[in-house]
Amino acid sequence: MRNTRNRTLPLAVVALALLATAAMPSTARAADWTVFASWYDTSQLKDALGLGVRASFPFNETLEFDVTVQYYEDFKNAIPGSFQVEVGTIPLDFGITWNQNGEEGGFNAGAGLTYAFMDIGGLEIAGVDIPDFGEADDEFGAYGKLGWRHANGFMFEVLYRFLDVSIESIQVSPIVVPLAPDRVDLDMDGFAINIGYRF
């Protein structure tokens, strides 16, 4: 993402969320960590590759609370046209996961809420690149997932995310010439496939 205005905010939110778990009982504080690569295909934009980190806090042998942060850069329009926009996103997920066999691995399912930090990567109009224009609103969403984890830590999951975003105040800078339309709504609902390791 070329615009850096939102890069520190998601990191601060993640840090606060993890620190807040200190108030949990000691049995729920022992976090398991997962790192993974991700492929995310949205309804209106092309697919993108990303990375993710997850902290999982078990409540008991089968239920846990997850905090996940992922990073995807420069989604592009899936439909070619004269108006092409690139956006990036950092989804921050909070959810509950049920594990079939706890630490022994097996199938799992989960759901939760998303807060997506949005950023603009660029704009192309009639083949001309415009590096700085408009603002992308951060948005709330939701997700559901199904997965499988081996006892050795290898994990695989399929996630569906519900997310609609908008880009406002579209203009060419530094000339500051408003363009039509001055707002673009993007449907970022879609599937993500995550593959990684839990330790």
ZATORGU-674119 format. One record per residue (C-alpha): chain; residue number from 1; z, x, y; residue in three letters. Coordinates in steps of 0.1 Angstrom, whole numbers, padded with zeros to 4 digits. Layout:
! ZATORGU-674119
+-----+-----+-------+-------+-------+------+
| mol | seq |    up |  east | north | type |
+-----+-----+-------+-------+-------+------+
|   A | NUM |     Z |     X |     Y |  ala |
...
+-----+-----+-------+-------+-------+------+
! end
This chain:
! ZATORGU-674119
+-----+-----+-------+-------+-------+------+
| mol | seq |    up |  east | north | type |
+-----+-----+-------+-------+-------+------+
|   A |   1 |  0000 |  0000 |  0000 |  met |
|   A |   2 | -0010 |  0015 |  0033 |  arg |
|   A |   3 |  0015 | -0006 |  0054 |  asn |
|   A |   4 |  0050 |  0009 |  0049 |  thr |
|   A |   5 |  0070 | -0018 |  0068 |  arg |
|   A |   6 |  0085 | -0033 |  0036 |  asn |
|   A |   7 |  0090 | -0003 |  0013 |  arg |
|   A |   8 |  0126 |  0004 |  0020 |  thr |
|   A |   9 |  0137 | -0033 |  0020 |  leu |
|   A |  10 |  0130 | -0040 | -0017 |  pro |
|   A |  11 |  0148 | -0008 | -0027 |  leu |
|   A |  12 |  0179 | -0018 | -0007 |  ala |
|   A |  13 |  0178 | -0053 | -0023 |  val |
|   A |  14 |  0177 | -0038 | -0058 |  val |
|   A |  15 |  0205 | -0014 | -0050 |  ala |
|   A |  16 |  0227 | -0043 | -0037 |  leu |
|   A |  17 |  0219 | -0064 | -0068 |  ala |
|   A |  18 |  0229 | -0036 | -0091 |  leu |
|   A |  19 |  0261 | -0029 | -0072 |  leu |
|   A |  20 |  0270 | -0066 | -0073 |  ala |
|   A |  21 |  0273 | -0064 | -0111 |  thr |
|   A |  22 |  0304 | -0043 | -0106 |  ala |
|   A |  23 |  0322 | -0077 | -0102 |  ala |
|   A |  24 |  0312 | -0087 | -0137 |  met |
|   A |  25 |  0337 | -0083 | -0166 |  pro |
|   A |  26 |  0335 | -0049 | -0182 |  ser |
|   A |  27 |  0318 | -0064 | -0213 |  thr |
|   A |  28 |  0289 | -0075 | -0191 |  ala |
|   A |  29 |  0286 | -0043 | -0170 |  arg |
|   A |  30 |  0272 | -0019 | -0196 |  ala |
|   A |  31 |  0235 | -0020 | -0186 |  ala |
|   A |  32 |  0206 | -0012 | -0208 |  asp |
|   A |  33 |  0176 |  0003 | -0190 |  trp |
|   A |  34 |  0139 | -0004 | -0196 |  thr |
|   A |  35 |  0109 |  0014 | -0182 |  val |
|   A |  36 |  0074 |  0000 | -0187 |  phe |
|   A |  37 |  0038 |  0000 | -0177 |  ala |
|   A |  38 |  0023 | -0034 | -0167 |  ser |
|   A |  39 | -0011 | -0051 | -0164 |  trp |
|   A |  40 | -0011 | -0082 | -0142 |  tyr |
|   A |  41 | -0041 | -0106 | -0140 |  asp |
|   A |  42 | -0039 | -0133 | -0112 |  thr |
|   A |  43 | -0059 | -0165 | -0107 |  ser |
|   A |  44 | -0076 | -0155 | -0075 |  gln |
|   A |  45 | -0074 | -0117 | -0074 |  leu |
|   A |  46 | -0086 | -0091 | -0097 |  lys |
|   A |  47 | -0062 | -0075 | -0122 |  asp |
|   A |  48 | -0040 | -0045 | -0114 |  ala |
|   A |  49 | -0019 | -0019 | -0132 |  leu |
|   A |  50 |  0017 | -0013 | -0123 |  gly |
|   A |  51 |  0050 |  0002 | -0133 |  leu |
|   A |  52 |  0084 | -0014 | -0137 |  gly |
|   A |  53 |  0121 | -0007 | -0142 |  val |
|   A |  54 |  0146 | -0032 | -0156 |  arg |
|   A |  55 |  0184 | -0032 | -0158 |  ala |
|   A |  56 |  0198 | -0056 | -0185 |  ser |
|   A |  57 |  0235 | -0067 | -0185 |  phe |
|   A |  58 |  0245 | -0084 | -0218 |  pro |
|   A |  59 |  0268 | -0114 | -0216 |  phe |
|   A |  60 |  0272 | -0115 | -0254 |  asn |
|   A |  61 |  0252 | -0105 | -0285 |  glu |
|   A |  62 |  0221 | -0125 | -0276 |  thr |
|   A |  63 |  0222 | -0134 | -0239 |  leu |
|   A |  64 |  0217 | -0110 | -0209 |  glu |
|   A |  65 |  0211 | -0110 | -0172 |  phe |
|   A |  66 |  0180 | -0090 | -0161 |  asp |
|   A |  67 |  0171 | -0074 | -0128 |  val |
|   A |  68 |  0136 | -0061 | -0128 |  thr |
|   A |  69 |  0115 | -0044 | -0101 |  val |
|   A |  70 |  0077 | -0038 | -0104 |  gln |
|   A |  71 |  0051 | -0022 | -0083 |  tyr |
|   A |  72 |  0014 | -0032 | -0081 |  tyr |
|   A |  73 | -0010 | -0019 | -0055 |  glu |
|   A |  74 | -0043 | -0032 | -0041 |  asp |
|   A |  75 | -0053 | -0063 | -0058 |  phe |
|   A |  76 | -0088 | -0073 | -0047 |  lys |
|   A |  77 | -0107 | -0106 | -0046 |  asn |
|   A |  78 | -0120 | -0117 | -0079 |  ala |
|   A |  79 | -0150 | -0135 | -0064 |  ile |
|   A |  80 | -0174 | -0114 | -0044 |  pro |
|   A |  81 | -0182 | -0126 | -0009 |  gly |
|   A |  82 | -0184 | -0116 |  0028 |  ser |
|   A |  83 | -0145 | -0118 |  0032 |  phe |
|   A |  84 | -0127 | -0094 |  0008 |  gln |
|   A |  85 | -0089 | -0087 |  0011 |  val |
|   A |  86 | -0067 | -0063 | -0007 |  glu |
|   A |  87 | -0029 | -0069 | -0011 |  val |
|   A |  88 | -0001 | -0051 | -0029 |  gly |
|   A |  89 |  0031 | -0066 | -0042 |  thr |
|   A |  90 |  0066 | -0055 | -0054 |  ile |
|   A |  91 |  0080 | -0084 | -0075 |  pro |
|   A |  92 |  0118 | -0084 | -0078 |  leu |
|   A |  93 |  0129 | -0106 | -0107 |  asp |
|   A |  94 |  0163 | -0121 | -0116 |  phe |
|   A |  95 |  0165 | -0139 | -0149 |  gly |
|   A |  96 |  0182 | -0147 | -0182 |  ile |
|   A |  97 |  0169 | -0134 | -0215 |  thr |
|   A |  98 |  0177 | -0146 | -0250 |  trp |
|   A |  99 |  0174 | -0119 | -0277 |  asn |
|   A | 100 |  0169 | -0129 | -0314 |  gln |
|   A | 101 |  0190 | -0101 | -0329 |  asn |
|   A | 102 |  0207 | -0084 | -0299 |  gly |
|   A | 103 |  0207 | -0046 | -0302 |  glu |
|   A | 104 |  0189 | -0048 | -0336 |  glu |
|   A | 105 |  0157 | -0058 | -0318 |  gly |
|   A | 106 |  0134 | -0088 | -0326 |  gly |
|   A | 107 |  0119 | -0115 | -0306 |  phe |
|   A | 108 |  0131 | -0126 | -0271 |  asn |
|   A | 109 |  0124 | -0152 | -0245 |  ala |
|   A | 110 |  0134 | -0154 | -0208 |  gly |
|   A | 111 |  0129 | -0170 | -0174 |  ala |
|   A | 112 |  0139 | -0165 | -0139 |  gly |
|   A | 113 |  0132 | -0163 | -0102 |  leu |
|   A | 114 |  0109 | -0139 | -0083 |  thr |
|   A | 115 |  0110 | -0126 | -0048 |  tyr |
|   A | 116 |  0077 | -0108 | -0041 |  ala |
|   A | 117 |  0075 | -0083 | -0013 |  phe |
|   A | 118 |  0039 | -0085 | -0001 |  met |
|   A | 119 |  0019 | -0059 |  0018 |  asp |
|   A | 120 | -0017 | -0056 |  0030 |  ile |
|   A | 121 | -0039 | -0028 |  0015 |  gly |
|   A | 122 | -0071 | -0035 |  0035 |  gly |
|   A | 123 | -0098 | -0059 |  0045 |  leu |
|   A | 124 | -0136 | -0058 |  0040 |  glu |
|   A | 125 | -0160 | -0080 |  0060 |  ile |
|   A | 126 | -0197 | -0078 |  0053 |  ala |
|   A | 127 | -0192 | -0044 |  0037 |  gly |
|   A | 128 | -0172 | -0029 |  0066 |  val |
|   A | 129 | -0136 | -0017 |  0058 |  asp |
|   A | 130 | -0109 | -0027 |  0082 |  ile |
|   A | 131 | -0077 | -0007 |  0074 |  pro |
|   A | 132 | -0051 | -0026 |  0095 |  asp |
|   A | 133 | -0051 | -0064 |  0100 |  phe |
|   A | 134 | -0027 | -0093 |  0099 |  gly |
|   A | 135 |  0006 | -0097 |  0080 |  glu |
|   A | 136 |  0014 | -0107 |  0045 |  ala |
|   A | 137 |  0044 | -0130 |  0040 |  asp |
|   A | 138 |  0070 | -0122 |  0013 |  asp |
|   A | 139 |  0073 | -0152 | -0011 |  glu |
|   A | 140 |  0095 | -0167 | -0038 |  phe |
|   A | 141 |  0081 | -0175 | -0072 |  gly |
|   A | 142 |  0092 | -0179 | -0108 |  ala |
|   A | 143 |  0084 | -0165 | -0143 |  tyr |
|   A | 144 |  0087 | -0171 | -0180 |  gly |
|   A | 145 |  0083 | -0145 | -0207 |  lys |
|   A | 146 |  0081 | -0140 | -0245 |  leu |
|   A | 147 |  0085 | -0106 | -0260 |  gly |
|   A | 148 |  0094 | -0084 | -0290 |  trp |
|   A | 149 |  0115 | -0053 | -0292 |  arg |
|   A | 150 |  0119 | -0028 | -0320 |  his |
|   A | 151 |  0153 | -0014 | -0330 |  ala |
|   A | 152 |  0141 |  0020 | -0318 |  asn |
|   A | 153 |  0136 |  0007 | -0282 |  gly |
|   A | 154 |  0099 |  0001 | -0281 |  phe |
|   A | 155 |  0092 | -0032 | -0263 |  met |
|   A | 156 |  0062 | -0055 | -0257 |  phe |
|   A | 157 |  0062 | -0087 | -0237 |  glu |
|   A | 158 |  0039 | -0113 | -0222 |  val |
|   A | 159 |  0050 | -0128 | -0189 |  leu |
|   A | 160 |  0035 | -0157 | -0168 |  tyr |
|   A | 161 |  0043 | -0156 | -0131 |  arg |
|   A | 162 |  0041 | -0185 | -0106 |  phe |
|   A | 163 |  0034 | -0171 | -0072 |  leu |
|   A | 164 |  0015 | -0183 | -0041 |  asp |
|   A | 165 |  0012 | -0160 | -0011 |  val |
|   A | 166 | -0004 | -0161 |  0023 |  ser |
|   A | 167 | -0019 | -0137 |  0049 |  ile |
|   A | 168 | -0015 | -0147 |  0085 |  glu |
|   A | 169 | -0026 | -0135 |  0120 |  ser |
|   A | 170 | -0058 | -0120 |  0107 |  ile |
|   A | 171 | -0073 | -0098 |  0134 |  gln |
|   A | 172 | -0092 | -0066 |  0139 |  val |
|   A | 173 | -0070 | -0038 |  0153 |  ser |
|   A | 174 | -0068 | -0021 |  0178 |  pro |
|   A | 175 | -0093 | -0045 |  0195 |  ile |
|   A | 176 | -0071 | -0074 |  0185 |  val |
|   A | 177 | -0100 | -0099 |  0180 |  val |
|   A | 178 | -0088 | -0129 |  0160 |  pro |
|   A | 179 | -0110 | -0137 |  0130 |  leu |
|   A | 180 | -0117 | -0171 |  0114 |  ala |
|   A | 181 | -0099 | -0181 |  0093 |  pro |
|   A | 182 | -0066 | -0168 |  0108 |  asp |
|   A | 183 | -0047 | -0176 |  0076 |  arg |
|   A | 184 | -0057 | -0170 |  0039 |  val |
|   A | 185 | -0037 | -0185 |  0010 |  asp |
|   A | 186 | -0040 | -0167 | -0023 |  leu |
|   A | 187 | -0031 | -0179 | -0058 |  asp |
|   A | 188 | -0014 | -0151 | -0076 |  met |
|   A | 189 | -0003 | -0172 | -0107 |  asp |
|   A | 190 | -0012 | -0153 | -0138 |  gly |
|   A | 191 | -0003 | -0134 | -0169 |  phe |
|   A | 192 |  0013 | -0099 | -0171 |  ala |
|   A | 193 |  0015 | -0077 | -0202 |  ile |
|   A | 194 |  0044 | -0052 | -0202 |  asn |
|   A | 195 |  0047 | -0023 | -0226 |  ile |
|   A | 196 |  0076 |  0002 | -0225 |  gly |
|   A | 197 |  0108 |  0016 | -0239 |  tyr |
|   A | 198 |  0144 |  0003 | -0236 |  arg |
|   A | 199 |  0173 |  0028 | -0238 |  phe |
+-----+-----+-------+-------+-------+------+
! end
